[in-house]
Amino acid sequence: MAVYAKVKKNGDYCSHNFAHAVFGFREMGAEIIKYESLSDIYNLVTREDIVLDYIYQSQEILKKFGVMPSFDDYPKELQPFMGRKIWLDTIDNFNANPDKWGVFIKPIKDKMFTGRVVNSPKDLIGCGNDQENYEILCCDTINIKREWRGFVIYDKLVDIRPYRGDYHYNYDPKIVDKIMEAFRTIHDRPAGCSVDIAVIEKDAKEETVFLEMNDGYSLGHYGLHYLNYAKLLSARWSQLVGIVDPYDFRGYV
């Protein structure tokens, strides 16, 4: 098994995420191979390898092995913890009906645009597509005070890292435990992913809620320890391509 890591022409890693992952994989004895362009390695990568690249490039490698990652950001098992309603629409229908605005939207199709709150026409810039009337997910806006990214490896929440908001606010660990209990009931849950949580203010009270899940095959580290970060990436890649995870050390500790 090799870990292919994308670098610039000067040999530096293209992302701090790639460098962080390489540090973890190297500590676990992986062979690290640097590359500049995906075309340089496309024919060399085997199903047992991991590629550290951006989302679209990672998807191209997975597609080589017949894998198209399918992922539900808001699984029904976790929706009771969201603290807000969610529903589906299409981007064209949403654009044409201003009475629907004032909510948060994000594309169902991966990375068509960055999720955002739409209050005016300028908020819709960059959201349309003249070739596709794609589905979007809509949800009520919430008064978020602080956000965290929870990292999950084989059903275990290994860390929670703050990434936005006021440090005076803290999540309720009992609610996080319940979210994780519900996560473990998801049938096709990912072996490596993030479960994001937030503290919101609702009716003058603080409430810990589930925000969204993110797939682990190309996930930023947000300060997660480099060994856990590498293990998370390996867990999800291995699951997607259908091999035994070489860095699953649960039976040895």
N, C-alpha and C positions, 0 to 999 in steps of 0.2 A: 504494500500500500504506500502511495505517495500523497503528499499534500502540495498541490500546485497553488502558488501565491502570485497574484498580479503585482508587477512593479513598474515604476517609471523607467525612462531611458537611463537615468543615473543609478539605477539599482535600488532606490528607495521604494518601500511599499506604497501602493497607491492610496491606501487608507490606513488610519490608525487601527481600524478593526482588523484588517489583514495582519498587521504587525502583531497585534495582541494575540490573535489566534495562533500565529506562527510560534510565538513564544511558548504557548501552551502545548502545541503539538510537538515542538522540539523537546520540551521537557519530558514528554512521554515517548520519545525515541523515534518519531516519524521522520521520514525522508522529506526534506523541503526542496521543492523545485520552483525557481523563480521564472516568470515569463512576462512578456510585454503585451502580446496580442493573443486572443483566444484561438485564432487560426494557427498559431505556432504549436499549440498543444492538443487541439481538438482530436486529432487522430491518435494521440498517444494516451489520452486519459482512458482508464479502464473503470469498470463498475466499482472496483474496490478503492478507487481514489477519491479525494475530496478536492474541490476547486474553490479557492477563495477569490471571489470576484463580485461584481455588482449583480443586482437582481436579474436583469435580463440575460446577462452572460451565464449566470448560474443556471437559469432556466434552459438555456441552449444546451448546456452539458447534460442536464437531467433529461431533456427531450431526446438526446442521443440514445439514451437507454430506455426510451419509451415511457418516460415519467413526465406527467404534467401535474405539478403539485395542486391539489385541491384543498382548500382551507376555508373554514367558516370563522370569520372574525368574531361573530356573535352567536355562538351555539345556543340552542334553545335551553340547554341545561343551565347556562349561566345567565340567561336573560332575567330571571327573577331578582338578580342582584344589581341590575343596571341602574335602577332609580329613575328610569325614563322609558318612554315608549319608543319603539322602532317600527318602521314600515318600509316597503319597497315602492319605488316609482321608476320612471324612466327620465333620462336627462332632458329630452325634448319636452316632455309633458311638464316637468318641473320648471324649465326655463320659461315656458309660455304662460305660466299661471303664478303671478306675483303673490296671490293670496296664500300660496303654499310656502312662501319664503319665511325667514325668521327661524329656521331650523338648521341643524348640522347635517351635511350630506357627505358621502364618500362613495366612490365607485365600487361596485361588486367586482368588476374586472380589475385585476391587480395593477395599481399605479397609473391608471388613466389620468388622474389628477390627485393632488393632495387634499384630503378631507378638510372641509371648512364650513363655517357658519355663513349662510347667505342672507344678507339683509338688503342688498341693492344690486342693480345690474353689474356694477364693477366687480362684485364678488364672484360673478359667474364667468369672468374672463378666463379663458383657458380650459373651461369645463366641457365645452361642446365638441362634437365631432360630426362633420358633414357626411361621413360614411357609415356611422353606426349610432343608433339610438340605444345606447347601452343602459343597463339597469343601475340604479343607485340605491343606496340605503340611506334613509332619512331617520333622524331621531331628534327628540326634544332637546333644546339647549339646556345646559345645566351650569350652575355657578360653581366651577371647579376652583378649589383653594390650593390643592397640591396633588401632584401625580407621581406615581411610582411604576417602575417596570419590574414585575416579578418573573424570575427565570425558572423554568421547569425542565427537569431532566428525569425521564422515566418516572413520571408522576410525583416527583419530589420537588417542592419549592426550595431551591438551593440558595436563593438570595432575592432581596428586594432593594432596588436602587432608585433613589429619588431622581427625577429628571426635570421637574418644573414646579414652581409654586412657592408658597410661603412656608418657611421652615417651622413656623409656630404650630402648624397643623400636623397631626399624626393619625395614621390609620388605626382602625380597631382590629387587632389580631384575631379576635374571635370571628369576625366577619370574613377575614381572609381565610381562616381555617374552613369555614363553611363553603366559601367559593372553591377551595381546593377539593373539598369532599365532593362537590358537584362536578368539578372537572374530571375526577376519576370515574365518573359514570358515563362520560362521553364515549360512544362506541369506538369510533376511529380516531381517537385523540392522538396528537403528535407526540413522539418520543422526546422531542426538544422544541420548546416554544417559549413565548413570553405570555404572561397573563397580567395585563395592566390594570391597576386600581387607582382610585382617587378618593380624596375627601371632598365632598361638596357641601354647600350650605343650602338647605332646603327647609322652608318654613321656620327660619331663624334657628335651625338646629344643624349640627354637623352629622354627616352620614357617609360611611365608607361604602363605595360602590365599585362594581366591575366596569372597566372602560371597554377593553377589547383584547382579543388575542392576536398574536403575530407569529407567523411561521418561522421556524428556527433554521432553515437551510441557508438563509442570508440575512442574519439578524445582527444589529449593532450590539456592542458589549456593554455600553453605559456604565462601565466601571466594574463589571462582573470579573471575578478573579480569572486570570488567564487559563488556568487548568479547567475550571468549570466551563469557561467559554468554549474551549476546544472540545470538551466532552459533549456539550450541548450540540454544537455543529455536527459532530460525528454521529451522535445519536439520531438526529433527524435525517442526515444524508443516508446513513445506513438503512434506516427504516424506509425511505423513499425508493432506494434502488434495490431493496430486498436482500441485503446481506447481513451477516452477523457483525455487530458493532465491535471493532477491535479494541475500542477504548471504553468498553463497558466493564468497569472493574467492581461492580457491586458485589459480586460473589467472593471478592478477595479482601474485603475490609469488614 
